[in-house]
């Protein structure tokens, strides 16, 4: 099998480590075609850069290398000494390579005989690579270690990186890539939001040393860039505009260039009109400053206050302006897609929770013309009927499981066609129901793209396309996720009871079994609330992570995780209810449903009978925009002021974020889960609502910070 990669690629970062692959004999036979090449160079990573370790003369279009080297390992092959090489994973045994030199600037290398190279190309062929799945598939291959180090060290949090490291074999965990990655993780934690920015002293363009802490304004942007970096140059006009707008109010910029040629650095400053403080070591990726800040890709930045405390990281584009506006003008700006004027819902009133008949959707394959086919035959689907109008539009009927019902019109189906074509789909709702969720489309049920409106065009082929109100995450996927979050953490899985359809209702427990202090984290009472599930996932991933504070927290507390309270409703594609037609988050007073009964009895045993205290309970949901529903602060609580102080700490960690808070439990019957845990266990409790259209990155960021700040506040209580 031949694998092709281009010679001209961005420089990959790597560094040598004390642990190396085993020395073995490399046999590499090569051919050059379509060009005059005299010498081929073999390069290897040495101290973060490629270094030439051997060369071979090309004779009659052929060349060869034979020597002992650490294998398998990443090497570079090039036809010039001082260029970025083509990346190839070489294995012991016979490796065969072909260099196509047709175009000097677009040379290609094809390699066969290397299993590691095949895996590398397999990963690169993925449209949206999933590093976790790749590592689980190949835990003992150097490619997995390298990719986690190179491709994901600046994308994932330290906790997520450590969770992925735990998936690797013991041998790969000792590889030089993972050794270096652990160092990066340690540094990353030292430059987290809330930490002091490391001191910097470097030379300005005139050769004079300039210290960061001598140039702090009211707020200062520490900006990492380079003249050779196109994304940096593209961002510079935005930085210039914000500097001009806020410099008179105390906004400063301290820019560190990763250039290696002074002339290019100075030209970049002049061309882009960058009139603030500049320094550079002119050491490219060997920059000590970049290493001190764990900068692995540029552009990168850190926003600090006048004391040098980091208050935000990597704020670019429109977000930079919004954050600065909130800091300098105390404006309530919209970030993350939030709505400033969102009012939330009114206090919960009584709703019968006795079982009632539901409208079951007819499962199967639907077609009105034998050309285009639809199906709802999978977990999480909802399609109640199909028609085709005279103008060729496919009308998908979407109906709830019962009426009246909360207006959360969930839909989900797969569609394909006998031949490639583009169709128009119209979502038809019952009278009085409005379109709430714009369609999400996927080819694999994992990666989703958003469309707009209840009427939309969709290219279809013989391959099935998923269409869903939100990303489809059925109960099986939820359980698979939580059981694989961090293999290094032992989760105790307990079946609290059965659902109406006989499915297991699982509770996952972690932490000190001897501790009398506990918290409960609930999710997915209402099926369509996927953004709430994403927040739940990020929140829980921090609690189960390998950070020092998370580990210490688990030593002190017992943590109860219920990731999906309503698996029946989720898998049936319901708008709101369980299999018995009941909104489970209205049944925490009467307890008529098997799911709420099971959880009530489980916590009676775990908390009441074991003498534990439930310090905190949180229930994740979705709604029109982010909001916290709390207990009336006039009511007594275990730790007075705990919830407001926690929310304030989250606000302070996210510049520009203005939390919406609304007391929703004012006393009386406990229809909802959070009010039940408050009233019966004196827990500090709330509902954590995420907007249907909140930005995914903001969801993750806020949830992780929320978990971190929760740990801090509980440790203080």
Legacy VTK file of the C-alpha trace (Angstrom):
# vtk DataFile Version 3.0
C-alpha trace
ASCII
DATASET POLYDATA
POINTS 717 float
0.000 0.000 0.000
1.428 3.392 -1.014
0.886 6.492 1.081
1.417 10.042 -0.167
2.358 13.173 1.732
3.599 16.588 0.561
7.108 17.847 1.194
5.995 21.417 1.824
4.114 21.428 5.139
4.096 23.676 8.237
6.895 23.003 10.654
5.981 20.440 13.258
7.180 20.966 16.792
8.956 18.176 18.558
11.711 17.817 21.053
14.142 15.163 22.030
13.588 13.184 25.187
15.592 10.867 27.329
13.555 7.851 26.240
14.032 6.729 22.653
12.581 4.082 20.386
14.641 0.904 20.117
17.700 1.044 17.864
17.039 -1.135 14.818
18.331 -1.448 11.292
16.656 0.813 8.757
16.567 -0.286 5.133
15.265 2.470 2.875
15.293 2.147 -0.915
14.239 5.207 -2.899
13.411 6.384 -6.393
13.243 9.911 -7.791
11.058 10.613 -10.808
10.131 13.635 -12.917
13.012 15.839 -11.820
16.763 16.274 -11.544
17.733 15.572 -7.942
21.360 15.020 -6.914
21.069 14.347 -3.188
18.337 13.138 -0.837
18.544 14.058 2.854
17.324 12.042 5.827
16.328 14.241 8.763
15.310 13.581 12.329
13.830 15.655 15.143
16.536 17.039 17.357
15.751 19.689 19.939
12.445 20.812 18.413
13.668 21.034 14.817
14.538 18.696 11.969
18.251 17.975 11.726
19.991 16.282 8.793
21.475 12.989 9.983
22.408 11.411 6.642
22.411 11.986 2.892
22.478 9.773 -0.182
23.596 10.441 -3.749
20.978 9.846 -6.416
22.324 7.563 -9.148
20.225 6.573 -12.142
17.153 7.815 -10.302
17.785 5.673 -7.229
19.169 6.125 -3.722
19.288 4.174 -0.466
19.858 4.482 3.282
20.909 1.665 5.574
21.840 2.378 9.188
20.796 1.747 12.754
18.246 4.232 14.071
15.518 4.430 16.717
12.524 2.738 15.042
9.649 3.113 14.567
9.978 6.890 14.590
9.136 10.053 12.678
11.787 11.216 10.176
11.987 13.699 7.355
12.981 13.228 3.717
13.971 16.166 1.544
15.829 16.990 -1.641
17.367 20.112 -0.121
19.253 20.460 3.148
17.616 23.607 4.546
13.932 23.024 3.900
11.109 21.543 5.918
11.106 17.877 4.926
8.279 15.510 4.146
7.197 13.670 7.276
7.437 9.892 7.178
7.168 7.293 9.908
9.858 4.696 9.242
9.773 1.159 10.606
12.352 -1.561 10.917
12.656 -3.675 7.785
12.299 -2.694 4.160
10.916 0.788 3.506
10.441 1.948 -0.060
10.033 5.575 -1.013
9.296 7.452 -4.237
9.904 11.174 -4.638
7.913 12.886 -7.364
9.850 16.065 -8.239
7.570 17.335 -10.995
7.004 20.658 -9.240
9.905 21.909 -7.126
7.551 23.601 -4.672
5.043 20.749 -4.427
7.196 17.645 -4.304
5.510 14.511 -3.012
6.792 11.466 -1.244
5.140 8.047 -1.358
6.198 5.465 1.229
5.441 1.775 1.539
6.607 -0.926 3.897
5.882 1.030 7.095
2.893 0.124 9.231
3.315 3.314 11.239
3.121 5.435 8.083
-0.105 3.687 7.129
-1.601 4.630 10.488
-0.356 8.210 10.095
-2.085 8.477 6.711
-5.213 6.843 8.101
-5.433 9.588 10.709
-4.725 12.372 8.202
-7.454 11.080 5.903
-10.127 11.669 8.538
-12.311 14.652 7.798
-12.618 15.472 11.496
-9.967 13.468 13.318
-10.880 11.980 16.688
-7.688 11.491 18.679
-9.381 9.578 21.485
-10.789 6.942 19.136
-7.486 6.722 17.279
-5.548 6.108 20.493
-8.045 3.500 21.627
-7.566 1.738 18.294
-3.755 1.999 18.305
-2.646 2.435 21.945
0.823 0.947 21.427
1.961 2.798 18.307
4.311 5.779 18.240
1.950 7.561 15.844
-0.667 7.881 18.592
1.875 9.410 20.974
3.175 11.786 18.345
-0.271 12.982 17.239
-1.446 13.605 20.787
1.702 15.630 21.384
1.783 17.522 18.096
-1.824 17.952 17.033
-3.670 18.152 20.340
-1.357 19.660 22.973
-2.754 23.147 22.281
-6.352 22.081 21.625
-7.140 20.062 24.743
-7.110 21.002 28.393
-4.502 19.444 30.678
-7.171 17.134 32.086
-8.235 15.988 28.628
-4.624 15.422 27.616
-3.980 13.323 30.693
-7.115 11.294 30.057
-5.841 10.512 26.560
-2.360 9.691 27.853
-3.979 7.131 30.147
-5.363 5.354 27.067
-1.863 4.742 25.703
0.116 1.615 26.458
2.659 1.798 29.242
5.440 1.779 26.662
3.991 4.716 24.745
3.433 6.638 27.970
7.219 6.530 28.334
7.897 7.733 24.782
9.755 10.982 24.247
6.626 12.635 22.885
4.593 11.901 26.000
7.501 12.834 28.267
7.588 16.222 26.555
3.804 16.471 26.622
3.774 16.000 30.390
6.183 18.937 30.663
3.863 21.033 28.492
0.891 20.093 30.685
2.756 21.200 33.788
3.603 24.559 32.202
0.054 25.016 30.879
-1.282 24.766 34.397
1.077 27.542 35.437
-0.347 29.914 32.822
-4.023 29.170 33.434
-6.587 31.912 33.942
-6.093 33.275 37.452
-2.337 32.633 37.507
0.382 35.284 37.413
1.939 35.734 33.987
5.578 34.556 33.992
8.122 37.355 33.881
9.580 38.180 30.454
12.717 40.105 29.603
13.811 40.219 25.961
15.362 42.639 23.504
13.369 45.166 21.513
14.197 45.987 17.856
17.007 48.319 19.030
18.616 45.583 21.120
17.520 47.003 24.461
16.052 44.635 27.085
12.392 45.268 27.854
10.601 43.648 30.804
6.939 42.735 30.580
6.192 44.009 34.065
7.615 47.421 33.137
5.016 47.778 30.381
1.767 46.728 32.033
-1.262 48.943 31.496
-4.657 48.649 33.111
-5.051 45.633 30.843
-2.268 44.227 28.673
-2.350 41.774 25.804
0.704 39.496 25.704
0.709 38.606 22.014
2.724 35.785 20.417
3.097 36.177 16.655
5.600 36.040 13.776
6.001 37.737 10.420
5.979 34.301 8.719
2.609 33.340 10.282
-0.349 34.091 7.931
-3.051 33.740 10.648
-1.083 36.203 12.799
-0.876 38.735 9.989
-4.569 38.311 9.322
-5.364 39.028 12.978
-3.082 42.067 13.243
-5.554 44.623 11.783
-8.063 43.580 14.439
-5.472 44.068 17.179
-4.491 47.458 15.716
-8.134 48.591 15.698
-8.646 47.582 19.322
-5.372 49.179 20.372
-6.373 52.474 18.779
-9.770 52.282 20.470
-8.638 51.484 24.005
-5.027 52.671 24.396
-6.151 55.982 25.888
-8.002 54.010 28.580
-4.929 52.010 29.572
-4.779 49.143 27.072
-1.226 48.028 26.313
0.268 45.313 24.120
3.526 43.462 24.696
4.289 41.425 21.571
6.710 38.501 21.381
7.789 37.475 17.893
8.865 33.930 17.030
10.780 35.204 14.029
14.333 34.037 13.417
15.409 36.802 11.021
15.466 40.349 12.362
14.847 41.903 8.959
11.613 39.947 8.467
10.490 40.807 12.006
11.032 44.544 11.524
9.363 44.508 8.126
6.298 42.762 9.610
6.054 45.394 12.344
6.268 48.224 9.802
3.976 46.698 7.187
1.206 45.955 9.702
1.586 49.290 11.573
2.153 47.653 14.950
2.957 50.616 17.200
3.292 48.910 20.584
6.115 47.259 22.522
7.891 44.477 20.626
10.507 41.958 21.747
12.003 38.819 20.250
14.702 36.273 20.999
14.880 35.572 17.237
14.960 31.881 18.101
11.913 30.671 16.147
10.293 27.726 17.973
13.318 27.476 20.262
11.932 30.526 22.060
12.300 30.183 25.831
9.450 32.646 26.312
7.089 30.535 24.206
8.102 27.492 26.246
7.445 29.346 29.518
3.915 30.113 28.313
3.306 26.652 26.779
2.690 28.300 23.403
2.459 25.526 20.822
0.771 27.382 17.992
0.431 30.989 16.948
-1.280 33.371 17.051
-1.628 33.008 20.809
-2.288 35.606 23.468
-2.812 36.176 27.178
-4.801 39.099 28.566
-3.569 40.256 31.978
-4.660 42.899 34.454
-2.470 45.595 35.970
-1.039 43.115 38.485
-0.117 40.666 35.723
-2.852 38.162 36.558
-4.087 36.245 33.527
-7.794 36.951 33.014
-8.289 35.491 29.525
-6.433 33.466 26.905
-6.545 33.411 23.120
-9.178 36.091 22.656
-9.218 37.004 18.976
-11.486 38.433 16.320
-14.750 39.902 17.538
-14.314 38.320 20.960
-11.285 40.512 21.695
-13.325 43.665 21.151
-16.202 42.378 23.254
-13.939 41.422 26.123
-12.138 44.780 26.077
-15.444 46.619 25.874
-16.704 44.766 28.943
-13.506 45.541 30.856
-13.141 49.200 29.988
-16.785 50.202 29.713
-18.434 47.705 32.071
-20.867 46.966 29.253
-23.005 43.856 29.321
-21.898 42.474 26.003
-23.062 39.282 24.405
-20.450 36.553 24.331
-20.823 32.923 23.392
-24.112 33.627 21.606
-25.909 34.571 24.839
-28.998 36.784 24.988
-28.739 39.758 27.354
-32.503 40.243 27.572
-33.475 36.607 28.214
-36.049 36.440 31.023
-36.206 32.718 31.704
-39.269 30.821 32.843
-41.737 31.472 35.634
-41.785 29.494 38.888
-42.753 25.846 38.398
-46.409 25.033 38.937
-48.163 21.719 39.513
-48.423 19.285 36.635
-49.858 15.789 36.908
-47.196 13.102 36.698
-49.491 10.107 36.434
-48.762 7.908 33.419
-50.682 8.693 30.248
-50.860 7.374 26.732
-48.291 8.638 24.262
-48.430 8.952 20.493
-45.964 6.392 19.223
-44.258 7.098 15.946
-44.425 4.400 13.310
-40.915 3.172 12.662
-39.528 2.134 9.309
-38.533 3.485 5.900
-40.642 6.219 4.283
-40.730 7.047 0.579
-43.354 8.790 -1.538
-41.640 8.410 -4.913
-39.233 5.436 -4.633
-36.438 7.900 -5.350
-35.747 9.489 -1.983
-35.963 7.529 1.255
-36.313 8.559 4.905
-36.085 6.458 8.063
-36.634 6.894 11.792
-35.464 3.405 12.671
-32.708 4.268 15.169
-32.416 5.584 18.729
-33.166 9.284 19.012
-35.074 9.553 15.727
-38.427 11.281 15.283
-40.331 11.420 12.021
-44.121 11.130 12.168
-45.010 11.227 8.499
-43.841 12.189 5.006
-45.520 13.911 2.074
-44.340 15.435 -1.181
-45.991 18.552 -2.543
-46.565 19.325 -6.204
-43.521 21.600 -6.254
-41.277 18.681 -5.271
-40.751 19.652 -1.619
-40.527 16.795 0.896
-42.684 17.631 3.924
-41.547 15.936 7.130
-44.281 15.785 9.775
-43.008 16.357 13.306
-45.396 15.655 16.191
-44.957 15.364 19.986
-45.474 12.286 22.109
-48.400 13.959 23.881
-50.264 17.246 24.211
-50.128 19.685 25.817
-46.347 19.732 25.959
-43.386 22.056 26.295
-42.580 23.495 22.819
-39.310 21.641 22.212
-40.058 20.160 18.759
-37.434 17.447 18.381
-37.000 15.725 15.038
-34.468 13.302 13.650
-34.223 11.127 10.553
-31.857 9.706 7.984
-32.315 10.375 4.270
-30.766 8.937 1.103
-31.546 8.714 -2.595
-31.349 6.279 -5.486
-29.021 8.729 -7.256
-27.170 11.887 -6.305
-29.466 14.898 -6.191
-30.439 17.906 -4.090
-33.829 17.960 -2.424
-35.781 20.532 -0.470
-37.149 19.549 2.923
-39.860 21.339 4.877
-40.375 20.587 8.567
-44.087 20.709 9.360
-45.135 21.196 12.996
-48.565 21.031 14.637
-50.599 24.199 14.860
-49.211 26.623 17.426
-45.728 25.059 17.488
-42.859 27.165 16.208
-39.512 26.088 14.763
-36.966 26.072 17.597
-33.986 23.978 16.492
-32.227 24.668 13.206
-31.252 21.412 11.453
-27.944 19.708 12.233
-26.627 17.482 9.432
-24.107 14.654 9.613
-22.697 11.907 7.422
-21.572 9.713 10.297
-23.752 10.625 13.284
-20.717 12.128 15.026
-19.651 15.306 13.215
-22.482 17.789 12.658
-22.956 20.921 10.565
-25.702 23.471 11.138
-28.226 24.564 8.510
-30.802 27.311 8.871
-34.577 27.378 8.990
-37.446 24.894 8.844
-37.141 24.734 5.046
-33.764 23.854 3.558
-31.967 22.304 0.612
-30.016 19.103 1.202
-27.673 17.211 -1.155
-28.392 13.472 -0.885
-26.819 10.342 -2.304
-26.807 6.606 -1.751
-25.028 7.227 1.531
-27.344 8.046 4.423
-27.368 11.599 5.774
-28.478 12.315 9.332
-30.755 15.302 9.970
-31.554 16.201 13.569
-32.850 19.064 15.702
-29.601 18.900 17.674
-26.697 16.490 17.517
-28.121 13.060 18.212
-26.704 11.600 21.447
-28.702 8.491 22.441
-28.455 6.814 25.838
-25.916 4.225 24.682
-23.536 6.985 23.565
-23.953 8.804 26.886
-23.050 5.714 28.891
-20.128 4.902 26.600
-18.808 8.431 27.035
-18.870 8.508 30.818
-17.351 5.046 31.146
-14.386 6.124 29.018
-13.799 9.679 30.309
-10.704 8.778 32.305
-9.558 5.152 32.442
-7.247 6.081 35.312
-10.264 6.843 37.528
-12.293 3.931 38.831
-16.015 4.525 38.417
-18.472 2.449 40.391
-21.448 1.739 38.135
-24.717 1.020 39.932
-28.109 0.296 38.457
-30.425 2.430 40.567
-33.469 0.899 38.928
-35.295 0.323 35.664
-37.010 2.779 33.351
-40.544 2.378 32.121
-39.244 0.338 29.185
-36.977 -1.756 31.385
-33.692 -0.021 30.595
-31.023 0.346 33.246
-30.953 3.686 35.029
-27.281 3.972 35.899
-25.575 6.002 38.603
-21.788 6.367 38.477
-19.979 6.958 41.741
-16.412 8.124 42.236
-14.397 9.496 45.105
-13.669 8.520 48.673
-16.089 5.760 49.758
-15.445 6.654 53.413
-16.250 10.340 52.988
-19.449 11.723 54.472
-19.373 14.708 52.097
-20.987 14.282 48.684
-22.317 16.040 45.590
-24.792 14.971 42.888
-24.633 15.900 39.189
-27.716 15.163 37.064
-28.319 15.451 33.333
-30.727 14.845 30.469
-34.128 14.790 32.140
-35.474 16.349 28.943
-34.455 14.565 25.707
-33.772 17.470 23.281
-31.494 19.372 25.661
-28.197 18.513 23.981
-26.358 21.740 24.801
-27.067 21.033 28.451
-25.564 17.583 27.962
-22.425 19.096 26.430
-22.051 21.358 29.470
-22.633 18.351 31.732
-19.907 16.437 29.888
-17.298 19.183 30.216
-18.193 19.745 33.870
-17.866 16.039 34.681
-14.674 15.642 32.649
-13.029 18.228 34.876
-14.245 16.491 38.037
-12.860 13.190 36.724
-9.657 14.719 35.388
-6.079 14.321 36.538
-5.495 17.884 37.737
-4.205 18.210 41.283
-7.390 19.946 42.501
-9.682 17.312 40.952
-7.671 14.474 42.487
-7.719 16.142 45.892
-11.455 16.769 45.587
-12.127 13.097 44.857
-10.144 12.178 47.962
-12.416 14.370 50.081
-15.821 13.873 48.440
-18.166 11.189 47.162
-19.459 12.198 43.712
-22.727 10.829 42.288
-23.117 11.160 38.522
-26.441 10.534 36.775
-25.670 11.444 33.139
-29.088 10.550 31.735
-32.213 10.497 33.889
-34.576 9.874 30.962
-33.014 7.273 28.630
-36.406 6.118 27.335
-37.451 9.595 26.231
-34.067 10.229 24.637
-34.076 7.024 22.599
-37.738 7.418 21.596
-37.030 10.885 20.205
-39.449 12.556 22.610
-39.874 16.281 22.984
-40.084 16.200 26.772
-41.480 13.102 28.439
-40.468 9.592 29.420
-42.088 6.459 27.964
-45.132 7.061 30.195
-45.753 10.547 28.807
-44.519 12.347 31.934
-42.105 15.257 32.381
-39.735 13.700 34.907
-38.631 17.094 36.188
-42.137 17.630 37.549
-42.252 14.315 39.425
-39.900 15.028 42.326
-42.794 15.541 44.726
-45.367 12.862 43.884
-42.887 10.251 42.569
-45.204 8.433 40.187
-42.555 7.386 37.677
-40.029 4.533 37.901
-37.070 6.798 37.122
-37.705 9.321 39.901
-38.706 6.579 42.346
-35.456 4.728 41.659
-33.314 7.813 42.196
-35.233 8.879 45.307
-34.721 5.446 46.873
-31.089 5.307 45.789
-30.249 8.611 47.481
-32.206 7.664 50.586
-29.890 4.689 50.927
-26.654 6.432 49.905
-27.175 9.685 51.776
-29.765 9.161 54.479
-28.938 5.623 55.596
-25.160 5.988 55.214
-25.012 9.155 57.261
-23.599 11.242 54.412
-24.273 14.889 53.741
-25.233 16.106 50.275
-23.408 19.401 50.039
-24.220 20.299 46.450
-26.591 19.231 43.643
-26.684 20.510 40.083
-29.074 19.647 37.263
-28.097 20.458 33.633
-30.687 21.611 31.092
-31.129 23.688 27.917
-33.352 26.669 27.184
-33.419 29.897 25.182
-30.158 31.247 26.644
-27.775 30.558 29.515
-29.326 31.103 32.933
-29.038 29.756 36.479
-32.251 28.812 38.282
-31.617 28.940 42.003
-33.303 28.603 45.368
-34.751 31.830 46.769
-31.834 33.357 48.720
-34.295 34.288 51.491
-34.685 30.584 52.292
-32.218 28.973 54.733
-29.225 27.146 53.272
-26.295 25.000 54.332
-23.678 27.568 53.297
-25.318 31.009 53.053
-24.169 32.852 49.942
-22.479 29.777 48.468
-24.315 29.697 45.102
-24.050 33.482 44.434
-20.355 33.452 45.364
-19.695 30.472 43.098
-21.465 32.109 40.161
-19.539 35.338 40.777
-16.243 33.439 40.704
-17.193 31.976 37.316
-18.099 35.452 36.053
-14.750 36.854 37.171
-12.906 34.103 35.335
-14.668 34.874 32.024
-14.214 38.515 30.993
-17.368 39.944 29.481
-19.659 37.246 30.865
-22.725 38.534 32.711
-24.581 35.607 34.313
-28.348 35.578 34.371
-29.684 34.295 37.702
-33.317 33.749 38.628
-34.670 32.191 41.838
-37.210 29.594 40.735
-37.835 27.614 43.913
-39.600 29.834 46.432
-40.653 27.093 48.832
-43.511 24.604 48.839
-43.751 21.352 46.833
-40.554 20.134 45.192
-41.659 19.420 41.645
-38.096 19.634 40.326
-34.954 17.631 41.098
-32.880 20.534 42.381
-35.625 21.734 44.754
-36.023 18.150 46.028
-32.341 17.859 46.870
-32.380 21.278 48.495
-35.432 20.615 50.667
-34.713 17.009 51.618
-30.920 17.061 51.968
-30.188 20.747 52.618
-27.988 20.729 49.518
-26.787 23.882 47.842
-28.694 23.246 44.615
-29.438 24.867 41.278
-30.341 24.303 37.638
-27.562 25.049 35.138
-29.258 26.020 31.868
-27.456 26.399 28.536
-28.911 28.181 25.513
-29.960 26.146 22.496
-27.528 28.138 20.355
-24.758 28.934 22.831
-21.328 28.707 21.201
-19.891 25.188 21.754
-16.471 26.506 22.790
-18.097 28.791 25.336
-20.198 25.907 26.687
-17.069 23.865 27.287
-15.062 26.767 28.678
-17.724 27.886 31.134
-18.465 24.345 32.304
-14.828 23.574 32.993
-14.332 26.832 34.872
-17.551 26.143 36.785
-16.234 22.768 37.923
-12.883 24.254 38.884
-14.500 27.071 40.878
-16.925 24.631 42.522
-13.976 22.634 43.835
-12.391 25.822 45.159
-15.578 26.966 46.891
-16.372 23.579 48.440
-12.843 23.336 49.761
-13.358 26.728 51.385
-16.728 25.798 52.935
LINES 1 718
717 0 1 2 3 4 5 6 7 8 9 10 11 12 13 14 15 16 17 18 19 20 21 22 23 24 25 26 27 28 29 30 31 32 33 34 35 36 37 38 39 40 41 42 43 44 45 46 47 48 49 50 51 52 53 54 55 56 57 58 59 60 61 62 63 64 65 66 67 68 69 70 71 72 73 74 75 76 77 78 79 80 81 82 83 84 85 86 87 88 89 90 91 92 93 94 95 96 97 98 99 100 101 102 103 104 105 106 107 108 109 110 111 112 113 114 115 116 117 118 119 120 121 122 123 124 125 126 127 128 129 130 131 132 133 134 135 136 137 138 139 140 141 142 143 144 145 146 147 148 149 150 151 152 153 154 155 156 157 158 159 160 161 162 163 164 165 166 167 168 169 170 171 172 173 174 175 176 177 178 179 180 181 182 183 184 185 186 187 188 189 190 191 192 193 194 195 196 197 198 199 200 201 202 203 204 205 206 207 208 209 210 211 212 213 214 215 216 217 218 219 220 221 222 223 224 225 226 227 228 229 230 231 232 233 234 235 236 237 238 239 240 241 242 243 244 245 246 247 248 249 250 251 252 253 254 255 256 257 258 259 260 261 262 263 264 265 266 267 268 269 270 271 272 273 274 275 276 277 278 279 280 281 282 283 284 285 286 287 288 289 290 291 292 293 294 295 296 297 298 299 300 301 302 303 304 305 306 307 308 309 310 311 312 313 314 315 316 317 318 319 320 321 322 323 324 325 326 327 328 329 330 331 332 333 334 335 336 337 338 339 340 341 342 343 344 345 346 347 348 349 350 351 352 353 354 355 356 357 358 359 360 361 362 363 364 365 366 367 368 369 370 371 372 373 374 375 376 377 378 379 380 381 382 383 384 385 386 387 388 389 390 391 392 393 394 395 396 397 398 399 400 401 402 403 404 405 406 407 408 409 410 411 412 413 414 415 416 417 418 419 420 421 422 423 424 425 426 427 428 429 430 431 432 433 434 435 436 437 438 439 440 441 442 443 444 445 446 447 448 449 450 451 452 453 454 455 456 457 458 459 460 461 462 463 464 465 466 467 468 469 470 471 472 473 474 475 476 477 478 479 480 481 482 483 484 485 486 487 488 489 490 491 492 493 494 495 496 497 498 499 500 501 502 503 504 505 506 507 508 509 510 511 512 513 514 515 516 517 518 519 520 521 522 523 524 525 526 527 528 529 530 531 532 533 534 535 536 537 538 539 540 541 542 543 544 545 546 547 548 549 550 551 552 553 554 555 556 557 558 559 560 561 562 563 564 565 566 567 568 569 570 571 572 573 574 575 576 577 578 579 580 581 582 583 584 585 586 587 588 589 590 591 592 593 594 595 596 597 598 599 600 601 602 603 604 605 606 607 608 609 610 611 612 613 614 615 616 617 618 619 620 621 622 623 624 625 626 627 628 629 630 631 632 633 634 635 636 637 638 639 640 641 642 643 644 645 646 647 648 649 650 651 652 653 654 655 656 657 658 659 660 661 662 663 664 665 666 667 668 669 670 671 672 673 674 675 676 677 678 679 680 681 682 683 684 685 686 687 688 689 690 691 692 693 694 695 696 697 698 699 700 701 702 703 704 705 706 707 708 709 710 711 712 713 714 715 716
